[in-house]
């Protein structure tokens, strides 16, 4: 009986520690790292509103950029991968998930 309880406890712990990965162009990053990237990109564009997304050069120089992205910073397609990752985790219509308080019907 005790072994069964231990086995169930271990199983629950393994399930609860799932790591969600976001992939693009052969690269894979944790969801938390991509969320941090998104925040950094939003901050970068708030300082330069004409940009659609923050540029990779300034993002790679940012000490708050998760270490997972450091290897990608030297690649030629870094801007595209950063943009794709943020698009993947961004809802098309924020009202669909009731992110906007002004949404009706939520």
N, C-alpha and C positions, 0 to 999 in steps of 0.2 A: 504494500500500500504506500509506504513511504517513497519507494522508488518511483511509483506512478506520479505522486505529487511533485517530486523533483523533476521528472521528465516533462510534466505539463508546465511547470514554472519556467524551465529552460526554453521550451517551445514558445511560450508567450513572450519571453524576453527577446528571442530572435525575431519574432514577427514584429514586435513593437519597434525594433531598431532598424527597420527597413530604410535604405537610403535611396531616395528618388534621384535619378540621373536625368539630365537634359543633354541630348546629343545633337550635333550638327557637323557636317563636313568631316566626319571621322573623329571628331573630338567629343568627349563626354565629361560633363561637369555636374557637381552636386546641385540640387535645386536651391539650396541656401546660398551657394556661391553665385548662382545666376540672379537670385533676388538682390544680392548685394551689388552685382554688376548693374542691374536695372536702376537701383537707387543712385549709383554713381553717375550713370548716363543721364538720368533725369536732372541731377544737380548740375552736371556739366552743361546741359542745354538751357538751364535756367540762367546761366551766366552769358550764354550766347543764343538767344531765341531763334536766330536764323538757321541753326543747325537742326537737322531732323533727329540725330542722335549724337551723343558725345563722340569725339574722335578718339581713335585708339591710342594716339600718341599721348594725349593728356591722361587718358585712363590708365595706360601702362606706367606712367610716371606717378600715379596716385598711390601713396603707401597703403591706402585702405582697400585696394584691389586684392581680392583673395589670391593666395599663392597658386592656386590651381591654374590661373590664367597666365602666369608669368612665362611659361613655355610658349604659349600662343602669341605673346607680344612680339616675338621675333619673326613671325610668319607674314607672308605677303597678303594673306586674305583675312587678317585679324579684324579689320573694320566690318567686313561682311559677316563673319562668324559672330561677333559681338551683337550686331543688329539682328541676326537670325535668332540667337538665343533669347534676346529680349522679346522679340515677336512671338516666340513659341510660348512663353509664359504669360503673355499679355492677352487678356480677353479682347475679342473683336468689338464687342459692345459691352461696356461696363454694366449696363442696366441688366444684362442677362444674369449676372451674379449679384445684383443689388449692391454694387459697390458705391453707387452714387445715391446719396440720400434723396435727391430730387427725382429719382426714378418713380414712375407711377406703376402700380400693379405688382409691386414686390411684396 
